[in-house]
Amino acid sequence: MSHQPNILVLCTGNSCRSQMAEGFFRQLAGDRFSVQSAGMDPKPEVHPLAIEVMREIGIDISQHRPKNIKEFLGRLSVGYLVIVCDKANETCPRIFPGRWERLYWPFDDPAEFRGSREETLAEFRKVRDEIKASIVARLAKLPKQQQVSG
């Protein structure tokens, strides 16, 4: 039985922001956490530009798939619930079993951005970098046994 705290990253569509956050948590926190992401109303696939901008920095999320939060309710003991969008924050169930910490980090949805391909990629990169900065800052505040080195 694993003693790793579970992190569940929640968004509406589970196709961009939550997928990028899951990728960052897996890379930056190593094996200190078990990380999943889910959506309140998941899209059919991970957004191709989210995959592309994460690949640019060496994180492969191409095998991720959008998941419904219902896959985890009652099945996952959540240590940290990280909500990355306004809509999910409004509709997220307030109760998970056990003791957990709820973090609300609203990021712009890059999938809703309208512009040229280069402008849209720039928006995805901006959101990606904001997500990374939030995760790095949060990991630095964790107790020593859960901190990430390097």
Secondary structure, DSSP 8 states (H G I E B T S, - for coil): -----EEEEEESSSSSHHHHHHHHHHHHHGGGSEEEEEESS--SS--HHHHHHHHHTT---TT----BGGGTTTT---SEEEE-SHHHHHHS-S--SS--EEEE-----GGG--S-HHHHHHHHHHHHHHHHHHHHHHHHTS-GGG----
